[in-house]
Amino acid sequence: MQAELNSLKNIVIGFDPIASTVRVFRVNSSLNDAVCNDIKVDKNLFLRGEYGEALRNALSYYVKNIADIPSAFIVLPNSLVASDYVELPKMNKKKILESLRAEIVKLYANSMNLNVLTAQVDDKGEENALFFVTMGNMLFINDVSTGLAKVSVQPRAFTYSAPCSLNALLETRSNLRNKTFLFADVRAASTILTVCSNSTIRCYLDLPFGFNVLRTDIIYPENSLIDNGDAEETVDAAVVKASGGKKAKTYDKANYLEDYTLNESEREKKKLEFYDSLIPEGLKTKVTGEELDVLYANFALFEKNIDLFVESNSNSSYIPKIESVIINLPEEFYCLKDFVAESGKKIPYEFLDNKNKNRAYVLNFDLYGATLIRKFNTEQVF
């Protein structure tokens, strides 16, 4: 097994702070060969921002027990990156870059500690130019570099999840490269919403839940996942619509996160059991009847947040009009496309057909996309 993994030369390392894992993805030219290992680390390392130490712990185990890592692309979580737009009067290239640097120094007092990426994304008429600015904190990047050095792994490049997730989609769907769309990359315990226009990232948002909430036995109130006072009322309405007024069992995150009658190890065991049971048993066969109603009600969490993100960006003069929504989910959730088709969306939703696709690829679009940073979103490299 180790020899087989060592033969997969394109290696990408990413982080999942929600699941407290470091992810190691390996692939060659064929996506059928892709392999991903999720290595559990102490959650407190992420809470304290000690990404380098988390990396050192995980990779020490990986190199000793699984396979070698001579070099790798590094994908930072979106939470370690900030972005903004800067609009400037048009001038020659040298002057506009000088003006852009001066504007960034003026806007951000800590700019000397930031690795700043800039990409001109649009012409604002004849007078102005628009730049998408991405900023990574050098303290975190240096900390990750130190962690890599301690296990003798050479970084090939540093980037972050949102553009890489897009890259993977653009590689396989050339018809989207000149479109403006929102891509919802739904992973196990989190979701990346990214707006893309003409193959270029324009904005992004992380949701703190993934297909782990697409259960058929429990309905999740949104305020158990996102701090939003109006969310439960919205989901309740969706439940009534989807289930014809039937009352389903409601999930309360205190059941496994904040039940302090349990000791720490018991709480941790419950949490691990929760994340290890990400895909409902009922979805491994055709889901019908009431279970499907509950699944639809839970998918309303995604619908609401996607629709709000589309609506909020429709009011921005910096974001082109979004024409469609593309959703990446494992194949067992493909039945949701019928539910969405019946719900009368203002803009079309499309589910990627992942039937018979390698799950290591489907569940790790951002890691695969890091191998394409010289082809798409080339400015999004630290």
C-alpha positions as CSV (number, residue, x, y, z in Angstrom):
1,M,0.0,0.0,0.0
2,Q,2.8,2.4,0.9
3,A,4.5,1.8,-2.5
4,E,1.2,2.5,-4.3
5,L,0.7,5.8,-2.4
6,N,4.3,6.9,-3.0
7,S,3.7,6.5,-6.7
8,L,1.0,9.2,-6.5
9,K,3.3,12.2,-6.9
10,N,0.9,15.2,-6.7
11,I,0.4,15.7,-3.0
12,V,-1.8,18.3,-1.4
13,I,-2.2,19.0,2.3
14,G,-5.3,20.8,3.7
15,F,-7.0,21.5,7.0
16,D,-10.5,20.9,8.4
17,P,-10.7,22.9,11.6
18,I,-14.4,21.8,12.2
19,A,-13.6,18.1,12.1
20,S,-10.1,18.7,13.7
21,T,-8.3,16.9,10.9
22,V,-5.3,17.4,8.6
23,R,-6.1,16.1,5.1
24,V,-3.5,14.5,2.8
25,F,-4.6,14.1,-0.8
26,R,-2.6,12.3,-3.5
27,V,-3.3,11.9,-7.2
28,N,-1.6,11.5,-10.6
29,S,-3.2,12.2,-13.9
30,S,-6.2,9.8,-13.3
31,L,-8.8,10.9,-10.7
32,N,-9.7,7.3,-10.3
33,D,-6.4,6.9,-8.4
34,A,-7.0,9.7,-6.0
35,V,-6.6,8.9,-2.3
36,C,-7.2,11.1,0.8
37,N,-6.3,10.4,4.4
38,D,-7.9,12.5,7.2
39,I,-5.7,12.5,10.2
40,K,-7.3,13.5,13.6
41,V,-5.4,16.0,15.7
42,D,-6.1,17.8,19.0
43,K,-8.9,20.2,18.4
44,N,-7.4,22.7,20.8
45,L,-4.5,23.2,18.3
46,F,-6.9,24.7,15.8
47,L,-8.8,26.7,18.5
48,R,-5.4,28.3,19.6
49,G,-4.4,28.9,15.9
50,E,-1.5,26.5,16.2
51,Y,-1.8,25.2,12.6
52,G,1.9,24.5,12.3
53,E,1.9,22.2,15.4
54,A,-1.3,20.5,14.1
55,L,0.5,19.9,10.8
56,R,3.6,18.6,12.5
57,N,1.7,16.1,14.7
58,A,-0.4,14.8,11.7
59,L,2.4,14.5,9.2
60,S,4.8,12.8,11.7
61,Y,2.2,10.1,12.0
62,Y,1.5,10.0,8.3
63,V,5.1,9.7,7.2
64,K,5.8,7.1,9.8
65,N,2.8,4.9,9.2
66,I,1.3,5.7,5.7
67,A,3.6,7.1,3.1
68,D,6.4,9.6,2.3
69,I,5.7,13.3,1.5
70,P,8.7,14.9,-0.2
71,S,6.8,18.0,-1.2
72,A,3.2,19.2,-1.3
73,F,0.8,22.0,-2.2
74,I,-0.6,23.6,1.0
75,V,-4.3,24.6,1.1
76,L,-5.1,27.0,3.9
77,P,-8.7,27.1,5.3
78,N,-10.7,30.2,4.1
79,S,-10.9,31.3,7.7
80,L,-7.2,32.2,7.6
81,V,-7.7,34.5,4.6
82,A,-9.5,37.8,4.1
83,S,-10.6,39.4,0.9
84,D,-11.8,42.8,-0.3
85,Y,-12.4,44.9,-3.4
86,V,-10.4,48.0,-4.3
87,E,-11.5,50.4,-7.1
88,L,-9.0,52.7,-8.6
89,P,-8.8,55.2,-11.5
90,K,-7.2,53.7,-14.6
91,M,-3.6,54.6,-15.3
92,N,-0.6,52.8,-16.7
93,K,0.3,49.4,-15.1
94,K,3.3,50.7,-13.0
95,K,1.3,53.6,-11.6
96,I,-1.8,51.6,-10.8
97,L,0.2,49.0,-9.0
98,E,1.9,51.7,-6.9
99,S,-1.5,53.3,-6.2
100,L,-3.0,49.9,-5.3
101,R,-0.1,49.2,-2.8
102,A,-0.6,52.7,-1.2
103,E,-4.4,52.1,-0.9
104,I,-3.9,48.7,0.8
105,V,-1.5,50.3,3.3
106,K,-4.1,53.0,4.0
107,L,-6.9,50.6,4.4
108,Y,-5.2,48.0,6.6
109,A,-3.1,49.1,9.5
110,N,-1.4,45.6,9.7
111,S,-0.6,45.4,6.0
112,M,3.1,44.9,6.8
113,N,2.1,41.5,8.4
114,L,0.0,40.4,5.4
115,N,0.8,38.6,2.3
116,V,-1.4,40.5,-0.2
117,L,-2.6,39.0,-3.5
118,T,-4.2,41.2,-6.1
119,A,-6.1,40.4,-9.3
120,Q,-7.7,42.9,-11.6
121,V,-11.2,41.4,-12.2
122,D,-13.2,44.0,-14.1
123,D,-13.2,47.3,-15.9
124,K,-15.6,49.8,-14.2
125,G,-16.4,51.8,-17.3
126,E,-13.8,53.9,-19.0
127,E,-12.4,55.5,-15.9
128,N,-11.9,52.9,-13.1
129,A,-10.4,49.4,-12.7
130,L,-11.6,46.9,-10.0
131,F,-9.2,44.7,-8.1
132,F,-10.0,41.6,-5.9
133,V,-7.6,41.7,-3.0
134,T,-6.8,38.6,-0.9
135,M,-4.8,38.8,2.3
136,G,-3.1,36.0,4.3
137,N,-1.6,36.6,7.7
138,M,2.1,35.9,7.5
139,L,2.2,34.7,11.1
140,F,0.0,31.7,10.1
141,I,1.8,31.1,6.9
142,N,5.2,31.1,8.6
143,D,3.8,28.9,11.4
144,V,2.7,26.3,8.8
145,S,6.0,26.6,7.0
146,T,7.8,25.8,10.3
147,G,5.6,22.8,10.9
148,L,6.4,21.5,7.4
149,A,10.1,22.0,8.0
150,K,10.0,19.9,11.2
151,V,8.9,16.9,9.1
152,S,11.0,17.7,6.1
153,V,8.2,18.5,3.7
154,Q,8.9,21.1,1.0
155,P,5.9,23.4,0.2
156,R,5.3,23.7,-3.5
157,A,2.9,26.6,-3.1
158,F,0.5,28.1,-0.5
159,T,-3.1,28.8,-1.5
160,Y,-6.6,28.5,0.1
161,S,-9.7,26.5,-0.3
162,A,-12.2,28.7,-2.1
163,P,-10.4,29.2,-5.4
164,C,-9.1,25.6,-5.4
165,S,-12.6,24.3,-5.1
166,L,-13.5,26.3,-8.2
167,N,-10.4,25.1,-10.1
168,A,-11.6,21.5,-9.8
169,L,-15.0,22.4,-11.2
170,L,-13.6,24.5,-14.0
171,E,-11.2,21.7,-15.0
172,T,-14.0,19.2,-15.7
173,R,-16.7,21.7,-16.8
174,S,-15.3,23.8,-19.6
175,N,-18.8,25.2,-20.4
176,L,-18.8,27.1,-17.1
177,R,-15.5,29.0,-17.8
178,N,-17.2,32.1,-19.3
179,K,-20.2,32.0,-17.0
180,T,-21.1,33.7,-13.7
181,F,-22.3,31.2,-11.1
182,L,-22.3,30.2,-7.4
183,F,-20.6,26.9,-6.6
184,A,-21.7,25.1,-3.4
185,D,-19.0,22.6,-2.6
186,V,-20.6,20.5,0.2
187,R,-18.1,18.5,2.2
188,A,-18.6,16.3,5.2
189,A,-18.9,18.9,7.9
190,S,-18.6,22.2,6.1
191,T,-19.6,23.9,2.8
192,I,-17.8,26.5,0.7
193,L,-20.0,28.9,-1.3
194,T,-18.0,30.6,-4.0
195,V,-19.0,33.1,-6.7
196,C,-17.1,32.7,-10.0
197,S,-17.2,34.9,-13.1
198,N,-15.2,34.2,-16.2
199,S,-13.2,31.5,-14.4
200,T,-12.2,34.0,-11.6
201,I,-13.1,33.9,-8.0
202,R,-15.2,36.9,-6.9
203,C,-16.3,36.2,-3.3
204,Y,-16.8,33.3,-1.0
205,L,-18.4,32.2,2.3
206,D,-18.0,29.1,4.5
207,L,-21.0,27.4,6.1
208,P,-20.3,25.4,9.3
209,F,-22.2,22.4,8.2
210,G,-22.1,19.9,5.3
211,F,-23.8,16.7,4.3
212,N,-23.6,15.6,7.9
213,V,-27.0,17.5,8.4
214,L,-28.7,15.7,5.5
215,R,-30.2,13.1,7.8
216,T,-33.5,11.3,7.3
217,D,-34.4,10.8,11.0
218,I,-33.7,14.3,12.5
219,I,-34.5,17.8,11.5
220,Y,-31.9,20.4,12.3
221,P,-33.0,23.9,13.4
222,E,-30.6,26.3,11.8
223,N,-29.9,28.1,15.1
224,S,-28.3,24.9,16.3
225,L,-25.7,25.3,13.5
226,I,-25.6,29.1,12.8
227,D,-26.3,31.9,15.3
228,N,-29.3,33.3,13.5
229,G,-32.5,34.2,15.5
230,D,-34.8,34.0,12.5
231,A,-33.5,30.6,11.2
232,E,-35.7,28.2,13.2
233,E,-38.9,29.9,12.1
234,T,-37.7,29.6,8.4
235,V,-36.9,25.9,8.8
236,D,-40.1,25.2,10.7
237,A,-42.0,26.6,7.7
238,A,-40.0,24.4,5.4
239,V,-40.8,21.4,7.6
240,V,-44.6,22.1,7.5
241,K,-44.4,22.5,3.7
242,A,-42.3,19.4,3.2
243,S,-44.0,17.0,5.6
244,G,-47.6,18.2,5.5
245,G,-47.6,19.3,9.1
246,K,-46.0,16.2,10.5
247,K,-43.7,16.8,13.5
248,A,-40.3,15.3,13.3
249,K,-37.7,14.8,16.0
250,T,-35.6,17.9,16.5
251,Y,-31.9,17.8,16.9
252,D,-30.3,19.9,19.7
253,K,-26.6,20.4,19.5
254,A,-26.4,20.3,23.3
255,N,-27.1,16.6,23.0
256,Y,-23.5,15.9,22.0
257,L,-21.6,19.2,22.3
258,E,-22.7,20.8,25.6
259,D,-24.0,17.9,27.7
260,Y,-21.7,18.5,30.7
261,T,-23.2,15.6,32.6
262,L,-20.8,13.6,30.5
263,N,-17.0,13.8,31.0
264,E,-14.7,15.2,28.3
265,S,-13.9,11.8,26.8
266,E,-17.5,10.8,26.6
267,R,-18.4,14.1,24.9
268,E,-15.6,13.6,22.5
269,K,-16.7,10.1,21.8
270,K,-20.2,11.3,21.0
271,K,-18.9,14.0,18.7
272,L,-16.7,11.5,16.9
273,E,-19.6,9.1,16.5
274,F,-21.6,12.0,15.0
275,Y,-18.9,12.9,12.4
276,D,-18.2,9.2,11.7
277,S,-21.9,8.8,10.8
278,L,-22.0,11.5,8.2
279,I,-24.1,9.6,5.6
280,P,-27.5,8.3,6.7
281,E,-28.0,4.5,6.4
282,G,-31.3,5.2,4.7
283,L,-29.7,6.9,1.8
284,K,-27.7,3.9,0.8
285,T,-30.9,2.6,-0.7
286,K,-33.7,4.5,-2.3
287,V,-35.4,6.9,0.2
288,T,-39.1,7.3,0.0
289,G,-42.0,8.6,2.1
290,E,-41.5,10.5,5.3
291,E,-37.7,10.0,5.5
292,L,-37.4,11.8,2.2
293,D,-39.6,14.7,3.6
294,V,-37.1,15.0,6.5
295,L,-34.2,15.0,4.1
296,Y,-35.8,17.8,2.1
297,A,-36.4,19.8,5.2
298,N,-32.8,19.6,6.2
299,F,-31.7,20.6,2.6
300,A,-33.7,23.8,3.2
301,L,-30.7,24.8,5.4
302,F,-28.5,24.9,2.3
303,E,-31.2,26.5,0.1
304,K,-31.8,29.3,2.5
305,N,-28.1,30.2,2.9
306,I,-27.5,29.9,-0.9
307,D,-30.4,32.1,-1.7
308,L,-29.4,34.7,0.9
309,F,-25.8,34.7,-0.5
310,V,-27.1,35.1,-4.1
311,E,-29.5,37.9,-3.0
312,S,-26.9,39.8,-1.0
313,N,-24.4,39.7,-3.9
314,S,-27.1,40.9,-6.3
315,N,-27.0,44.3,-4.6
316,S,-23.2,44.6,-5.1
317,S,-21.9,46.7,-7.9
318,Y,-18.7,44.6,-7.8
319,I,-20.3,41.2,-8.4
320,P,-21.8,40.3,-11.8
321,K,-25.3,38.8,-11.9
322,I,-25.3,35.1,-10.8
323,E,-26.8,33.0,-13.5
324,S,-26.9,29.6,-11.8
325,V,-26.1,27.5,-8.8
326,I,-23.9,24.4,-9.1
327,I,-23.9,21.9,-6.2
328,N,-21.3,19.2,-5.4
329,L,-22.6,16.4,-3.2
330,P,-21.9,12.7,-3.0
331,E,-24.0,10.6,-5.4
332,E,-26.4,9.3,-2.6
333,F,-27.9,12.8,-2.4
334,Y,-28.6,13.1,-6.1
335,C,-32.3,12.5,-5.3
336,L,-32.4,16.1,-4.0
337,K,-32.3,17.5,-7.6
338,D,-35.9,16.4,-8.0
339,F,-36.9,18.3,-4.9
340,V,-35.1,21.5,-6.0
341,A,-36.6,21.2,-9.6
342,E,-40.1,21.3,-8.0
343,S,-39.4,24.3,-5.8
344,G,-39.5,27.0,-8.5
345,K,-36.1,28.7,-8.1
346,K,-35.5,32.1,-9.5
347,I,-32.2,30.8,-10.9
348,P,-31.5,27.2,-11.9
349,Y,-29.8,24.8,-9.5
350,E,-27.7,22.0,-11.0
351,F,-26.3,19.0,-9.1
352,L,-23.1,17.5,-10.4
353,D,-23.5,13.9,-11.4
354,N,-21.1,12.1,-9.2
355,K,-22.3,8.6,-10.0
356,N,-19.4,6.2,-9.9
357,K,-16.9,9.0,-9.3
358,N,-14.0,8.5,-6.9
359,R,-15.1,9.6,-3.5
360,A,-11.7,10.9,-2.6
361,Y,-12.1,13.4,-5.5
362,V,-15.7,14.2,-4.9
363,L,-15.2,15.0,-1.2
364,N,-12.0,17.0,-1.7
365,F,-12.5,19.3,-4.6
366,D,-10.4,22.0,-3.0
367,L,-7.4,19.7,-2.6
368,Y,-7.5,18.4,-6.1
369,G,-8.0,22.0,-7.3
370,A,-4.7,23.0,-5.7
371,T,-2.9,21.0,-8.3
372,L,-4.4,23.3,-11.0
373,I,-3.3,26.7,-9.6
374,R,-1.0,27.3,-12.6
375,K,-4.1,27.0,-14.9
376,F,-7.0,28.7,-13.0
377,N,-7.0,31.6,-10.5
378,T,-3.3,31.8,-10.8
379,E,-3.1,35.0,-8.7
380,Q,-4.5,33.2,-5.7
381,V,-1.1,31.8,-4.6
382,F,0.8,33.2,-1.6
